[in-house]
Amino acid sequence: MSTLSIAVEDLTLEDAATELERLAKELAHHDALYHGKDAPEISDADYDALKRRNEEIEARFPELVRADSPSRKVGAAPAGIFQQITHARPMLSLDNVFSDEDVSDFISSVYRFLGLLPDNSIAFTAEPKIDGLSMSLRYENGRLVSAATRGDGTTGENVTANIRTIKEIPQTLPADAPAIVEVRGEVYMGKSDFLALNEQMLAEGKQTYVNPRNTAAGSLRQLDPAITASRKLKFFAYAWGEISDMPADTQSGMVEVFKRWGFPVNPLTQRLSSIEAILEHYNGIGLKRPDLDYDIDGVVYKVDRLDLQQRLGFRSRSPRWATAHKFPAEQAFTTVEKIEIQVGRTGALTPVARLTPVTVGGVVVTNATLHNADYIEGIGNGGERIREEEHDIRVGDTVIVQRAGDVIPQVLDVVMEKRPEGSERYAFPKICPVCGSHAVRERNEKTGKLDSVTRCTGGFVCRAQAVEHLKHFVSRNAFDIEGLGAKQIDFFFEAEDPALSIKTAPDIFTLEKRQSASALTKLENIDGFGKVSVRKLYDAINDRRQVALHRLIYALGIRHVGETTAKLLARSYGSYTAFADAMKAASDITSEAWSDLNTIDGIGDVVARAIVEFFKEPRNMDVVSRLLDEVTPQDAEAPVASSSPVAGKTVVFTGSLEKMTRDEAKAMAERLGAKVAGSVSKKTDLLVAGPGAGSKLEKARELGVETTDEDGWFTLIGG
């Protein structure tokens, strides 16, 4: 068992030592990526979790604290491409808190350390925690002489030439400034500037950037200051290092001095005394977060009086008088600018929220799925409420966004306090926005409930469905045609020239013939192609004129039929002719073909109906017929274990199996060449019944189907 899965209180001394060694190496690795290369592999939340784990173990086993412990380090060693600068005063990091209770504990600890009662007599500053690159600017006799990154807290990188290109940073200070001043703060890139930079990169055909923080850090580490100057970096001042003569005696006073000297300071900084006021300000900044043109990941609290800061002092790597209150991991506030509808391959109308750009988990998010009409109204797939009734999602709403599984952004809830006056409920379309066909929610005949998804009834008439179907057809698990990606499919579909146009799958296989007959439009003369790439494309298409049966079935794009289901169907029917004939016969739900389809293990009523409906549609059959003029589906492979006593037989497992799981039993039967069915019919050859077998056993007896128990099964197959 990994020690990571063991609670700290359950760790042995040996386990703790092992894990502290692992954590030291892992955190050093992530520090180097984040601070040295601006290329983090994990989110801030995951990094914080590793650090907390390390600190908890060290607190329980203080005798095991390592010389290279992450708790004794700040950042990472500076990279070798810049000269190094040793900070006159270390640039330490802050401890983090994550809940209201943690904030209360921090404030209580300040009072306890100073021997005071918690009577709100101590004031704190509360300022947004900018997600940028920490910087120390040194001025001597009023002139900027050096600028250094945080580095490892003791030594940073000399980026003076690049810092001089940032217009917001003064090159000189007023005459009354102390002789030596180190102003510290954060270099960042505005979200609007980041988006503009990415648009420029796209226009130039270059790779875009992931998030503003890494882009700002990378821009500052350019060897050519001209590149840095082009990136529109900005700066907020909020702290200091060495100062020969203090111009103020409070944190808030120092910020005012910085402002007077010409430095940008954050306007959201406030001086507060009570825990209630501090938390209210934290929540208020969280609500303002979507509207800010810079990324923040929390709020920093500092004791305001500098004499109290001095008394409180420092731990090994952080001050006792300050902490950072982080926002919830992987969530952010932003605004819904509009709601658009995307139409998928099966006609599903999926609403998408276009959002004011916001960074979530290190990635700039500009849109999020709203799933379906019910989700917009706050209703789950089972009809249950997932948000309060009035919390429907509307254009203009401020919403909480989360990246689900670090991949797909989704809207969790609405901040009702910020809903604009006069906003209206979103009216889900009843007409397909692409083709104008009716969009409907189908009703389940058995349950009487409406499907959660609204679908376009246009089929291949709908451009969106047709394009998405083509992309599915050429995808990896379908025909897997190299050189026909999404971009190429869009190009061929939009082409008006008959010699180039691909509207349906059969057109892919006639492209070369049509091109050969064309005297005008030649694919190799079009930008992005060429003789060599066109020849490769034709070869890739021709290589797929012989295709495995399950790939063909999957490529047809039948609703509910994924790759696994396609393999089940291919294995059950053997050839395309047998499959197609059976599906046409199954349109009569009283037929044996319908019963056979439903007894295939893994094919239920919903999937069966979708397949039958596909084969009943004349337009689908026209496309398939033309496709079969161009390609030849190969019969499914015969079972390897054809000599086994159950090869070719249809087997059903029921009851509680005791010597193997149901999945193991099915896999075993299929390896031996049997077909596994989910229900009993006249075509069932054998029923294997475990304890608790009920209706299936009774039906088998009624039909005269052979039955056995697990022991009999193993005896039969020689196991």
N, C-alpha and C positions, 0 to 999 in steps of 0.2 A: 504493500500500500504506500502511495506517495505521502510524504509528511505534510504536503500542502492540504490534504483532506482531513488532517487530524486537528482537532481544536487545540488552541495554544495550551490550555490548562491540562490537556492529556498528553502533551509531548514529554518524552523522556529527555534526560540531559543529552544523550547521544543523538536523538532525533533533532533536538533544538540546535545543536552544533552543526549538524549536517545541513539543516535548512538555512541557518544563518549564512553558511558558506555559499549556498546556492543563491540566496537572495542578494548577497553582496555582488556576485558576478552578474546576475541578471539585471539588477538596478544600474550597475556600472555600464553595462551594455546599452541600456535605454538612455542613460544620461549622455553617453557619447553620441548617440544618434540624434537626440533632441537638441542638446546645446552645441555640439560640435559640427553636425552635418545637416541640421534642420530637416531631418527625415525620420520622424518618430514612427515606430512600428505598432504602438499600442495607444489607446486613448488615455487622456489625463486621468479618467476615473480608474482605469485598470492600473495605471502607474501608482496612483494614490493608494489603491488597495494593497499593492505589494509593499509600499513603504509602511503602511499601518501594520501589516503583518510582521514586518521586521522589527518595528518598535515595540509591538506587544510581546514578542518573544524576548527581546532584550530586557524589557521591564520585568519579566518573570525569571530570566536567567542573566542577571547583570554580570556575573562572572564570565559569561561567554561573549561579551561585546568585543568585536574584532577591531584590529587596528584599521582595517579598510572598510569599516561599517558604513553603510549609507547614511546613518544618523550623524556621522562626523564629517560628511562631505556636502558640498554645494555645487551643483552643476557638473561640468566635465572639464578636463584639461583643455586648454586652448589648442586650436588646430595649428599645424606647423606653417601654414602659408603666410601668416602675419607675424610681425614682431610681438613680443609679449610686454605687457605692462603690469607691474605689481601694484595692487590697490593699496593706497595709504591706510585705508580702513577696509576690512573685509566686506564683501557684498554678500550678506547672508540671506537665505531664503526664509519664508514664513511657514509656520505650522498651519495646517488646514483644519477647519471644522466643517461639519456637514449638516447639522441640525440645529434647531432652536435651543435644544438642551445643551448642545456643545457650546453654543455662544454664551449661554447662561453660566456654564462651568468656567469658561475663559474669564468672564467678568468677575466671577466669584474668586477665581485664583488670584487676580490682580489685587482685590481687596484683602484677601488672606495674607498674601506675601507682604503687603504694606502694613498689616496689622490694623486694618480699618474695618468698620462695619459697612455692609453694602447699603449705603444710604443715598445713592445717586450723586454723591459729592465729587466723583471723578468723571470728568468729561472725556469722551472718545471722539476721534474723527472717523467718519465712515466714507470711504471713497471706492468707486468702481475698480475692480482688479482688471487691468488692461491685459489682453492676451497678445503680447508682443515680445520684444527682445530687450532685456534689461541693459541699461547703458549708464556709464559714469563719465561725466564731462568735467575735465579739470581746467580751471581758469587761474592764471597767475597774473597779478597786476592788471586785472580786467580783461585779459585776452585768453581766448580758447587755445590751450597748448596741446591737449591730448584728449582722446576719447577711447574708452576701453569697454569691451563686453564683460559680462559677469565672469565668464570662464568657469573656473572651479571655485570661485568665491575669493580666492587670494590673488590669482593671476588671470588676466584677461587678454583679449586680442586687441592690438592697436588698429583701430579703424578710423583714425582721425581724418584722413583725407576724404573718406566717404561721408562721415558725419558733417563735414563742412558743406556738403551739397544739399543738406536738409534746410530749407528756407526758414522753418519755424525755430531753429536753434540759433540763438544770438552768437555772433562771433566775438562780441565785446560786451562787457558789463558796465553799468553806470559807475561814475567816479567814486561813489560812496560805498561800493562793494568791497568786502574784505580782500586782502592781498592774495589769499589762497582760498579758493572755493571749489568744491567738488559737488556738482549738481547731478542728482541721479533720477532716473525716470525710465520710461518705456518708449522704444521706437516701434511704430506700428504702421500698417497700411490700411487706409480706409476701405470699407467694403465696396463703395462705389468705384474707387480707383482699382481695386482688385478685379472687379467684374469687367471694367474697361480694358484692363491689361489682358485678361483672358480672351476677350473679344478680338483684341489686336493679334494675339498669338494664333487664334483660330484663322483669322483672315490671312495670316502669313504662313499658314500650314504647319505651325509649330505646336509642340505639346503644351497643353495648358497646365496651370498650377492648381494645387489641391486646396490650399486655404491661405488667408491673408497672413497669418503668423509666420508660417514657413517661408512664404514669399518675401516678407519683410526681412527676415533673418538672412535669407539667401541673397537678397539685393544688397544688404549691408556688407556682406562678405565678398563682394565683387572686387577683383584686382583692378578693374578699370572704374574709377569714380564716375565716369560719364554714364555708365550703366546704372549706377546707384541714383544719379541725378534724374534719370528718366523715369524712375519708379514712384515718384511722388510720396516719399516716406514722410511720416509726421512724428511728433514727440509730445509726451506729457511729462512734466516734472512733478515729483512728489516726495523726494527724499534727498539726502546729502551724505557725503563722506567727510573728508577732511575740510574744516573751515577754520581759518586763523582767528576769526572773531565772530561769535554768533550774533546775528542781527535780530533774533526774536527768541522768546522763551517758551513758545508752544509750537506744536505741530501745525496747527492751523495758521499761526503767525508766520511760520516759515513758508508755507504755501503762498500766502499773500505777498511775501517778499519776492518769491520766484516770479509771481505774476507781475510785480512792479519792475523787475529786471528784464521782462520781455519774454519769459518762458510761457508756453501754453500750460495751463493747469486745468484739471477737470472740474467743470462747473457743477457737477452733481455731488461734490464733496460737502458733507455737513458735519457740524459739531453737535454731539448728542450726549445725554447723560443716562437715560433710563434704558433698560433692556427692551421695554415695549417700543420706545421710539427708535431704537437701533434696528429692531426686527421689522418695524413698519417701513423704515427707509430701505432696508434690504429688499423687501417685497416690492416696494415702489420702483426701485432700480430694475428689478426683474421685469416689471411690466413695461418699463421704458426701453428695455433691451432691443426689441425689434426695430425701434425707430432710430437707434444710434448708428452712426456711420463707422463704428469701430467695434471689434469683438471684445466682450468681457466674459469672464468665467466665474465671477463672484464679486464679493465686496470685502475690502480690507478694513479692519478696525485697529486703531492705534490710540494708546493713551495720549491725551493731548499735551499735558504738561511735560516739558523736557526734563525737569528735575526728577519727576516720578519715573520717567523712562530710564534715567540714569540709575536710580535706586533699584528698579526692577532688573535691569541688566539683561544678560544673554544666557541661553543654554549653549550647548556645544555648537549649534549651527543656526539657531533662530532666537529672536528676541522674546522675552517674556511679556513685553508690553504691546505686542501686535499679533494678529492672526488673520487668516484669510477664510472667509465664509463662502464656500464654493456653492454654485448653483447645482441642482440635481443633475446627475450624470446623464449625458445623451439626450437632454431635453432643452428646449429653448422657446422663447416667445417670439412670435412674428405675426404678420398681418396677411390675411387672405385678400389678394388684389383682384382675383377673378377666379371663376370656376369654369373649366373647359371639359368637354366630353371627348374621350378617345374611344374609337370603335375597334374591337379586336377581331381576331380570325373567326371566332364563333358568333360574331355579331354582338357581343357583350358591350354595352355602353358603360364605360368606366369614368366616373367624374374625377378630375384632377384639380387640386387647388394650386393655383399659381401664387407663390408667396413672395413677400419682401425678403430678399436674400438674408440668411442667417446661418451662422456656423453651428453645426450640431455634431458633436463627437469628432471634431477636427475636419469636417467636410462642409463646404458651403451648400446649403439646401435652398433650392428655388421653387420646388414643387413637392407635393405630397399626394398620395392616393387617398381618395375619399370612398373607395370601394363600390358603393351603390347608393341608391336613393334612401334606403333605410338608415345607412350609416350617417348620412348627412342629417337625418332627423334624430339621431341618437338611439337607434334601435339595432340590436345585434341580430345575427343570423337565426337565432332561436326565438325571436320576437321579444326578447328581454331588453329592458332599457340599459344602455351602457353610459348614458349621460342623463342629467336631469332634463325633464321634458322641454323646458324653454331653451336648452342649450343646443339648438340646431345650429348648423354651420352656415354662415351667410358671408357674402362678399363684404369686405370691410371689417370683419371680425378680427380681434386679436386672439390668437390661438396658441395652445401649447403643442409643440411639435416634438416628436420622438422618432429616432431612427430605429425601426423594428429589426432586431437581429443585425444591427449595424449596416443594413442594406437599404431597405425600403422606408423612406420617411412617411410617417402617418400623423394625422391630426388627432390628438388625444382629447382635448377639451377646449371650450371657449371661455375667455375671460369676459364675463358678462358686464363687469364694470366699465369696460372700454368699448362696448357695442355702440356704433354710431346711431344717432337718432334717425328715425325714418327708414332704417334698414328693413329689407323684405326677405321673407323666406325664399329659398331657392326653389324654383319651379323645375322639376326634373322633366326633360324633354320627352314628348310622346311621338316625336318624329326624328328619324335618324339625321343627325346634322351633316352627314356625308352624302347620302343618296336620296334623302327625303322619304324613304319607306317608313311604314308604321313601326314604332318601337313599342314592344309589349312585354309585360311580365307574365310568363306562363304560369298556369295553375296546376299543381300536382293533383292528378285525378284521384289518388288514394287518400291524401290528407286534406285536400281542398284548400291548401295554403298556397299563396302566391310565391313564386320563385323570387329570391332576393335580387336577382339580376334582371335588368331590362335589356331586351335584345332587339336588334334591327332585324326585320323580316325580309330584307332585300337579298340575302344570300350573295351569290356571285355578281349580282347587279350592283352591289355596294362596293365602291372602289376600295374602301378601307379593308373590308373583309377579303376582297380578292388579292390585294397586295400582301396582307398578312398571311393569307393562305399560301401564296407563292414563297414567301420567306420561310414558312414552316416546311413546305415541300422540299426545299433544297437544304434544309438544316442537317446537322450532323447525324442525328438518329433516324432521319428519313432517307432521302436520296443522296445526301452528302456530296453535293456537286461543288468542287473547289473552284473558286473564281466567281461564284454567284453569291455574293454577300448581299446584305440589306441595301447598300448603296447602289449596287449594280441592278438589283431587282427594281428599285425605284426608277432608275434610268430607263430600263427596258419597258416598264409598265407605262411610263409617261410618253414614250416615243410614239409619234403619230405616223411615222413611215411604216407601212406594212412589212417592209423588209427587216425592221428592227423590233417591232412591237411584240411583247410577251404579256398577254392578258391572263392566260390560264396555263396550267402545267404542260399540256401537250405542246404549246408553242415553244417551250424550251428546246424540245427535240427536233423541231422543224427550223430552228434559227439558221443553222448552217446551210440548209437547202435553200431557204429564202434569200440568204445573203449571196449565195452563188448565182442565183437567178437575177439579182438586182444589178442593174447597170449604173445606178446612181449612188445610193448610200452604201458605203463600205465601212464596216465597223472598225477596221484597222486604221481608218483615216480620222477617227473621232478622238479628241483629247481624252487621255486616260486609258487608251487601249494601245493598238500597235500590232504588227504582224505576229510577233512571238506570243504576246499575251492572248490574242484572239485564237491562235492555233491551240494553245494550252486549254483555253476555255472549251473549244470544240471537242478536244480529246477527253476532257473531264466529263462532258455531257455524254459522249458516246460510250465511255466506260460504264455508265449507269443504265445502259439499255437492257442489261440483265440485272435484275434486282431481287433480293430476298423477299419472300412473301410478307414477312412481318414488317419490313421497311415500307413496302408499298401500302399496306393497310394503315400504318401509322401516318404516312405521308398524305393520305386522303384527307386528313384533318377532320375526321368524324368527332363530333362532340363527345367528351368523356372517354375517348379512346386514346390512352397514352401508350408509351412504348411497351410497358409490361402487358397491358391488355391486348395490344397488337400481337405480341408473341403468343399469348394464350389462344387467340383466335387462329393464328397460323398453325399452331401445333394441333388444335382441335379439328380443323378442316383439311389441312394438308395441302390443298391447292387453291388457286384463286377461283377457278371455276366452281369448285365445290362450295367455297365460301360464299360467292356471289349468288349462286342458285339457292343456297340455304337462306340467305338474308331476304331474298325476294319472296320465298315461300313463307318465311316467318312473319310476313305482313298480316297474315291471318293468325290472330293470337290463340285460336283454338287448334292450330296445326301442330304436328309433331315437330316441325322445324323450330317453331317458337319455343316449345318445351325443351328441345335439345339445347338451344342457345342459352336459355335460362339456367340449365343444369350445369353449365361450365363453371367450375369453381373460380370465383372472382368476377363473374359477369352477373350483375343483378338486373332487376327490372328496369332501372333508369338507363343503364348502359345499353341494354338490349333494345329499348325503345329508340334510343338515339341512333343506333346502327340501322335499324329497320327503316326509320324515317329518312335517313340519308339515302338508302337504296330505293325509296319510293319517289324521290324527287327527280323528275325528268332532266332538269338542268345538270344535276350531279352526274346522272348516268351518261349524259352526252359528253361531259368532260372525261369521264372514266373510259368511255368507249374510244374516244380519240387518243387518249393516253395509251391504251392497250394496242393501238395500231403502231405505236413507236417503241414500247418497252415490253419485255417478256418477264413476268414474275416467276421466280423459281419456286418449285414445290418445297414445302417445309421438310427439313431433314427427318428421316425415319429415326425412331429411337435407337440409341446405341445398343442397349441391352435387349435386342430383339428375341434372344433365345430364352429370356426369363419367363416364368410361368404366368406373369401378369402383363407381358408385353401386348400392347394393343387393346387391353381391357379397360373398361371404365370403372373406377373405384371411388367409393364414397366413404369418408371417415366421419364417425359421429360418436357422441358421448365423451366422457372424460378419459383421455388416453393417459396411461400411467407410466409407461416405459419410454415414451417419446412425446415431444410436443406435437401439436397439430401441424406446425410448419415443417418439422423434421419428417413427419409421416408423409406429407405431400411431396416433399423433395425426394424422399426415398422412392416413392411410387413412380415419380416422373423419371428418375434415373434408370429405373427398371423398365421403362417403356410404356407405363400405364398412363391413362388420361384420368385426371382427378376431377370429379364433379362435386358441386356443392349441394345437390339435391338428388333424390332417388327418382328414377324413371324406368320405363320399360327397357331402356338401353343400358341400364346399370348392370355390370357383370358381378360386382362384389361389394358388399357393405361390411366394413370393419367397425364393430361396435364396442365401445368401452362402457364402463359403468355409467348409468344415468341416460343411456340411449332412449329416446322417446319416439316421436312421430316418424322419424326416418326409418327406424327399425320396424315399426308397425307397417309402414307402406311397403318396405322391402318384402316383408312376409306376405302381404296381400298380392304383390306382383310376382311372387315366387323367385325373388332375387337371392342368390347365395349370400349367406352371412357368416361371419366368423368373428372371433375376438382377437385381441392383440397377440396372444400366444399362437393362435391359428395363423395369423398373418406372418409371423416370423417363421413358423414351420413351413408355410407355403413358399416363401421366397428363399428358404434355406438359410435364414439368419440365426 
